C-alpha cells in the first residue's frame, strides 16, 4: 500500500501538472516566423549626397538578417558596421523603434517568397523611406519549388 502511495505521489502529481500546463497553453498562438535573410529594396534610391539614405553604409546588395526568439527580433544589416537593432513582431507587423529611426513593415505571405512592405522613418529626415524586403529562399526551399 505504501508503494502505491509513493507511486501516485511521484508519478501522478507530475502527470497532473503536465496536463494542467497543456490546458493553460491551449489558447496561446505562436508569433509568425520571420527569421532568415531578406533582400532589401529602399525607395527612393539614395544618392551620395543624400544623408537620409545613409543611416547605414549599404553594400551593393543590401540584406537584412532577422534572428527570432518568440516575438523578439534582432535585425542585423549587412552594412560595414553590421548594424544590429532590436525589434518585435506583433501579428503580421514587424517594428523597430530607436532614437534614430522607426521601422514598421507588414508581412505578406500571399506571395512566394514572403515579402515585407513598410517604411523607415529617420528622425533627421522629413520623408520616410519605403522598404520592400523579399525573403531569400534556402537551397532546400528552392529544390522543393522545382
C-alpha positions as CSV (number, residue, x, y, z in Angstrom):
1,X,0.0,0.0,0.0
2,X,2.8,2.3,0.9
3,X,4.4,1.7,-2.6
4,X,1.2,2.7,-4.3
5,X,1.0,5.9,-2.4
6,X,4.6,6.7,-3.3
7,X,3.9,5.9,-6.9
8,X,0.8,8.1,-7.0
9,X,2.8,11.0,-5.4
10,X,5.9,10.7,-7.5
11,X,4.2,10.0,-10.9
12,X,0.6,11.2,-10.5
13,X,1.3,14.7,-9.4
14,X,3.8,15.5,-12.3
15,X,1.4,14.0,-14.8
16,X,-1.4,16.2,-13.5
17,X,0.9,19.2,-13.7
18,X,1.7,18.4,-17.3
19,X,-2.0,18.1,-18.2
20,X,-2.7,21.4,-16.3
21,X,0.0,23.2,-18.3
22,X,-1.3,21.8,-21.6
23,X,-4.8,23.1,-20.7
24,X,-3.4,26.6,-19.8
25,X,-1.5,26.8,-23.1
26,X,-4.4,25.8,-25.5
27,X,-5.3,29.4,-26.3
28,X,-1.7,30.6,-26.9
29,X,-0.7,31.1,-30.6
30,X,3.0,31.4,-31.5
31,X,4.2,34.5,-33.3
32,X,4.6,34.3,-37.0
33,X,8.1,33.1,-38.2
34,X,10.1,35.8,-39.9
35,X,13.6,34.7,-39.1
36,X,16.1,34.4,-42.0
37,X,17.7,36.5,-44.7
38,X,15.8,39.2,-46.5
39,X,16.9,41.1,-49.7
40,X,16.2,44.8,-49.2
41,X,14.9,47.5,-51.7
42,X,14.8,51.0,-50.3
43,X,12.9,53.7,-52.3
44,X,13.5,56.4,-53.2
45,X,17.1,55.2,-54.0
46,X,19.6,57.4,-52.3
47,X,22.5,59.3,-53.9
48,X,25.9,60.1,-52.5
49,X,24.7,63.4,-51.1
50,X,21.6,62.1,-49.6
51,X,22.1,61.9,-45.8
52,X,18.7,60.4,-45.3
53,X,19.6,57.2,-47.1
54,X,23.0,56.9,-45.4
55,X,21.8,55.8,-41.9
56,X,23.6,52.6,-42.9
57,X,26.6,52.3,-45.2
58,X,25.0,49.8,-47.6
59,X,26.7,47.2,-49.6
60,X,25.9,46.6,-53.3
61,X,23.1,44.2,-52.3
62,X,21.5,45.3,-49.1
63,X,20.4,42.4,-46.9
64,X,18.8,42.0,-43.6
65,X,19.2,39.0,-41.3
66,X,16.4,38.5,-38.8
67,X,17.0,36.3,-35.7
68,X,13.9,35.5,-33.8
69,X,13.1,34.3,-30.3
70,X,9.3,34.3,-29.8
71,X,8.1,37.9,-30.5
72,X,11.6,39.3,-30.0
73,X,13.6,40.1,-33.2
74,X,17.2,41.0,-33.8
75,X,17.7,42.8,-37.1
76,X,21.3,42.6,-38.5
77,X,22.0,44.7,-41.6
78,X,24.9,43.8,-43.9
79,X,26.4,47.2,-43.8
80,X,30.1,47.9,-43.0
81,X,29.3,48.2,-39.2
82,X,27.0,45.1,-39.2
83,X,24.4,47.3,-37.5
84,X,22.1,45.4,-35.1
85,X,18.7,46.7,-33.9
86,X,16.2,45.0,-31.6
87,X,12.6,44.8,-32.7
88,X,9.4,42.8,-32.3
89,X,6.7,41.1,-34.2
90,X,3.0,41.6,-33.3
91,X,0.6,39.7,-35.5
92,X,1.8,40.3,-39.1
93,X,3.7,43.6,-38.2
94,X,7.4,43.9,-37.6
95,X,8.7,47.0,-35.9
96,X,11.9,48.7,-34.7
97,X,11.8,51.9,-32.6
98,X,15.1,53.6,-31.6
99,X,16.3,57.2,-31.0
100,X,17.4,57.4,-34.6
101,X,14.8,55.5,-36.6
102,X,11.5,53.8,-36.7
103,X,10.7,50.9,-38.9
104,X,7.3,49.4,-39.4
105,X,6.6,46.6,-42.0
106,X,3.8,44.2,-42.7
107,X,4.4,40.6,-43.7
108,X,2.8,39.5,-46.9
109,X,2.5,35.7,-47.1
110,X,0.2,35.7,-50.2
111,X,3.2,35.8,-52.5
112,X,6.2,33.4,-52.6
113,X,8.7,34.1,-51.3
114,X,7.4,36.1,-48.4
115,X,7.6,39.9,-48.6
116,X,7.8,42.7,-46.1
117,X,6.4,46.1,-47.0
118,X,6.7,49.2,-44.9
119,X,8.6,52.3,-44.2
120,X,11.6,53.6,-42.4
121,X,11.3,57.0,-40.7
122,X,14.6,58.6,-39.8
123,X,14.4,61.3,-37.1
124,X,16.6,63.7,-39.1
125,X,14.6,63.4,-42.4
126,X,11.2,64.6,-43.3
127,X,10.4,61.9,-45.9
128,X,10.1,58.3,-45.0
129,X,12.0,55.7,-47.0
130,X,9.8,52.9,-48.5
131,X,11.0,49.4,-47.7
132,X,10.4,46.2,-49.6
133,X,12.1,43.0,-48.4
134,X,11.9,39.6,-50.0
135,X,12.8,36.5,-48.1
136,X,15.8,34.8,-49.5
137,X,14.9,31.2,-50.2
138,X,17.2,28.5,-48.8
139,X,18.6,25.7,-51.0
140,X,16.0,23.3,-49.5
141,X,13.1,25.6,-50.4
142,X,14.4,26.1,-53.9
143,X,14.7,22.4,-54.6
144,X,11.2,21.9,-53.2
145,X,9.8,24.5,-55.6
146,X,11.3,22.9,-58.7
